[in-house]
Amino acid sequence: MQTLDHPDHPIAVLLVDDHKTMLWGLSKLIDGEQPRMKVVGTASCCDEAVATAQSLAPDVIVLDLDLDGHSALDILPRLLTNEVSRVMVLTAEKEQRTLDLAILRGARGVVGKDASAQQLLDAIERVFRGELCVDAQTMGRVFSELTSARKPPKADPDTARQATLTHKEREIIRIVATGCGASNKALAERAFVTEHTLRNHLCAIYQKLGVTNRLELYIYAIKHQLDTLAA
């Protein structure tokens, strides 16, 4: 059986960058690591990235934030709808708010293009294992934003959305919020359901709360104090 620490197949990587030389170099670097990881596809624009991610459902998407003048932040949540892929941003961007938004929209790691080859390869593996690969400063800003948003919910549409949640859905939200980064298998075991049933519950929760992935659900739960519900 495959595990995150010892996969029985190479980590499938999708490369998204609008520079052909960068795609070529990254492909050579990653394919040189077989059987640990391999490139299964490349894309150079936003539409191609979304279509390829949906078609291949790679383990890790290495994403440049600037794609031919368009911000990849706009497509980042759509890259994660298959509940399999994890995004690692590889960028020359230095604007802190942009990097923070990448994490808030679902990226599991941010690596600068000035990083060494070994740092990049290690980051891909860490993201695949479910770790957050983010520097301390970025993580501090992101969690400061989450903490400052942790206020009693006001009378707004969120109250109505939360009212539609079932008891089991609220339990799963609490499990996701207290086990951020855990695999679906681990979350399903804590909820005493199968992985298939867990995915069905998550899809229903996403639709009810207006979120698109587990990280957005985690942020929503912290903001609205859904992580403190009784077990």
C-alpha positions as CSV (number, residue, x, y, z in Angstrom):
1,M,0.0,0.0,0.0
2,Q,1.2,3.5,-0.8
3,T,2.1,5.8,2.0
4,L,3.2,9.5,1.9
5,D,6.6,8.6,3.3
6,H,7.2,5.7,0.9
7,P,5.1,6.1,-2.3
8,D,5.0,3.0,-4.5
9,H,5.2,5.3,-7.6
10,P,7.1,8.5,-8.4
11,I,5.7,11.8,-7.1
12,A,3.8,13.0,-10.2
13,V,4.8,16.7,-10.8
14,L,3.1,19.2,-13.1
15,L,5.2,22.2,-14.0
16,V,3.5,25.5,-14.8
17,D,5.7,28.4,-16.1
18,D,5.6,30.6,-19.1
19,H,9.3,30.4,-19.8
20,K,10.3,27.5,-21.9
21,T,13.9,27.5,-20.7
22,M,12.7,27.2,-17.1
23,L,10.3,24.4,-18.0
24,W,13.1,22.5,-19.7
25,G,15.5,23.0,-16.8
26,L,13.0,22.0,-14.2
27,S,12.0,18.9,-16.2
28,K,15.6,17.8,-16.4
29,L,16.2,18.4,-12.7
30,I,13.1,16.5,-11.5
31,D,13.2,13.7,-14.0
32,G,16.8,13.1,-12.9
33,E,15.4,12.2,-9.5
34,Q,13.5,9.2,-10.8
35,P,12.1,6.9,-9.3
36,R,11.5,9.4,-6.5
37,M,9.6,11.9,-8.7
38,K,9.0,12.6,-12.3
39,V,7.4,15.3,-14.5
40,V,4.0,14.2,-15.9
41,G,3.1,17.4,-17.7
42,T,3.8,21.0,-18.3
43,A,1.7,24.1,-18.9
44,S,2.6,27.7,-19.8
45,C,-0.7,29.7,-19.3
46,C,-3.6,29.8,-16.9
47,D,-6.2,27.9,-19.0
48,E,-3.7,25.2,-20.0
49,A,-2.7,24.8,-16.3
50,V,-6.3,24.3,-15.2
51,A,-7.1,21.8,-18.0
52,T,-3.9,19.8,-17.5
53,A,-4.3,19.7,-13.7
54,Q,-7.9,18.4,-14.1
55,S,-6.8,15.9,-16.7
56,L,-3.7,14.5,-14.9
57,A,-4.5,15.1,-11.2
58,P,-0.8,15.3,-10.4
59,D,0.5,14.9,-6.8
60,V,2.3,18.3,-6.8
61,I,1.9,21.3,-9.1
62,V,4.9,23.6,-9.2
63,L,3.4,26.9,-10.1
64,D,4.8,30.3,-11.2
65,L,2.6,33.2,-10.1
66,D,3.2,35.3,-13.2
67,L,1.9,33.5,-16.3
68,D,2.3,35.6,-19.4
69,G,1.2,38.8,-17.6
70,H,-1.7,37.1,-15.7
71,S,-1.7,36.3,-12.0
72,A,-1.9,32.6,-11.2
73,L,-3.6,33.5,-7.9
74,D,-6.9,33.6,-9.8
75,I,-6.7,30.0,-10.8
76,L,-5.0,28.6,-7.7
77,P,-8.2,27.3,-6.1
78,R,-9.3,25.7,-9.3
79,L,-6.1,23.7,-9.5
80,L,-7.0,22.0,-6.2
81,T,-10.5,20.9,-6.9
82,N,-9.5,17.3,-7.5
83,E,-8.6,16.8,-3.8
84,V,-5.4,15.1,-4.9
85,S,-3.1,17.8,-6.1
86,R,-1.1,20.1,-3.8
87,V,0.4,23.4,-5.1
88,M,4.0,24.6,-4.5
89,V,4.6,28.1,-5.7
90,L,8.0,28.7,-7.4
91,T,8.3,32.4,-8.0
92,A,10.6,35.4,-8.2
93,E,7.8,37.5,-6.6
94,K,8.9,39.4,-3.5
95,E,5.7,41.3,-2.7
96,Q,4.7,39.9,0.7
97,R,0.9,40.3,0.3
98,T,1.0,38.3,-3.0
99,L,2.9,35.5,-1.3
100,D,0.5,35.5,1.6
101,L,-2.5,35.3,-0.7
102,A,-1.0,32.3,-2.4
103,I,-1.0,30.5,0.9
104,L,-4.5,31.7,1.8
105,R,-5.8,30.5,-1.5
106,G,-4.4,27.0,-1.1
107,A,-0.7,26.8,-1.9
108,R,1.2,24.5,0.5
109,G,4.6,25.9,-0.2
110,V,6.4,29.0,-1.5
111,V,10.0,28.7,-2.9
112,G,11.9,31.5,-4.5
113,K,13.5,31.0,-7.9
114,D,16.8,31.7,-6.4
115,A,16.6,28.5,-4.3
116,S,19.1,25.8,-4.9
117,A,18.2,22.6,-6.8
118,Q,18.3,20.6,-3.6
119,Q,16.0,23.0,-1.8
120,L,13.5,22.8,-4.6
121,L,13.5,19.0,-4.7
122,D,13.2,18.8,-0.9
123,A,10.3,21.3,-1.0
124,I,8.4,19.2,-3.6
125,E,8.7,16.1,-1.4
126,R,7.7,18.0,1.7
127,V,4.6,19.4,0.0
128,F,3.7,15.9,-1.3
129,R,4.0,14.6,2.3
130,G,1.4,17.2,3.3
131,E,3.8,19.6,5.1
132,L,3.6,23.4,4.8
133,C,6.8,24.6,3.1
134,V,6.7,28.3,4.0
135,D,9.2,30.6,5.6
136,A,8.6,31.7,9.2
137,Q,7.8,35.3,8.2
138,T,5.1,34.4,5.7
139,M,3.6,31.9,8.1
140,G,3.6,34.5,10.9
141,R,1.8,37.0,8.7
142,V,-0.8,34.4,7.6
143,F,-1.6,33.2,11.1
144,S,-1.7,36.8,12.4
145,E,-4.4,37.5,9.8
146,L,-6.3,34.4,10.9
147,T,-6.0,35.4,14.6
148,S,-7.1,38.9,14.0
149,A,-10.1,37.5,12.1
150,R,-11.1,35.3,15.0
151,K,-14.1,37.3,16.3
152,P,-17.6,36.4,17.3
153,P,-19.6,35.9,14.1
154,K,-21.9,38.8,13.1
155,A,-25.4,38.4,11.8
156,D,-24.5,37.9,8.2
157,P,-25.0,35.4,5.4
158,D,-22.4,33.1,7.1
159,T,-24.9,32.4,9.9
160,A,-27.4,31.1,7.4
161,R,-24.8,29.0,5.7
162,Q,-23.7,27.4,8.9
163,A,-27.3,26.7,9.9
164,T,-27.5,24.3,6.9
165,L,-24.7,22.1,8.2
166,T,-25.6,18.7,9.6
167,H,-24.2,17.5,12.9
168,K,-21.8,15.1,11.0
169,E,-20.6,17.9,8.8
170,R,-19.9,20.1,11.8
171,E,-17.9,17.2,13.3
172,I,-15.9,16.8,10.1
173,I,-15.2,20.6,10.0
174,R,-13.8,20.4,13.5
175,I,-11.6,17.4,12.6
176,V,-10.3,19.2,9.6
177,A,-9.6,22.4,11.6
178,T,-7.8,20.5,14.3
179,G,-5.9,18.2,12.0
180,C,-4.8,20.6,9.2
181,G,-2.3,18.8,6.9
182,A,-3.5,15.3,7.8
183,S,-4.3,13.0,4.9
184,N,-7.9,12.2,3.9
185,K,-7.3,8.7,5.2
186,A,-6.3,9.9,8.7
187,L,-9.3,12.4,8.8
188,A,-11.7,9.6,7.7
189,E,-10.5,7.4,10.5
190,R,-11.0,10.1,13.1
191,A,-14.5,10.7,11.7
192,F,-15.2,6.9,11.6
193,V,-16.2,7.0,7.9
194,T,-14.6,5.8,4.7
195,E,-12.5,8.1,2.6
196,H,-15.2,8.1,-0.1
197,T,-17.8,9.2,2.5
198,L,-15.4,11.8,3.8
199,R,-15.0,13.3,0.3
200,N,-18.8,13.4,-0.2
201,H,-19.1,15.2,3.1
202,L,-16.4,17.7,2.2
203,C,-18.0,18.4,-1.2
204,A,-21.3,19.2,0.5
205,I,-19.5,21.4,3.1
206,Y,-17.6,23.3,0.4
207,Q,-20.9,24.0,-1.4
208,K,-22.7,25.1,1.7
209,L,-19.9,27.4,3.0
210,G,-18.7,28.7,-0.3
211,V,-15.1,27.4,0.0
212,T,-13.2,25.3,-2.6
213,N,-10.6,23.3,-0.7
214,R,-9.5,22.1,2.7
215,L,-7.2,25.0,3.4
216,E,-10.0,27.5,2.7
217,L,-12.3,25.4,5.0
218,Y,-9.6,25.5,7.7
219,I,-9.4,29.3,7.5
220,Y,-13.2,29.6,7.5
221,A,-13.5,27.3,10.5
222,I,-10.9,29.3,12.5
223,K,-12.4,32.6,11.5
224,H,-15.9,31.5,12.6
225,Q,-14.8,29.4,15.6
226,L,-16.1,26.1,14.1
227,D,-13.0,24.4,15.4
228,T,-14.2,24.7,19.0
229,L,-17.4,22.7,18.6
230,A,-17.9,19.9,21.0
231,A,-16.8,16.5,19.7
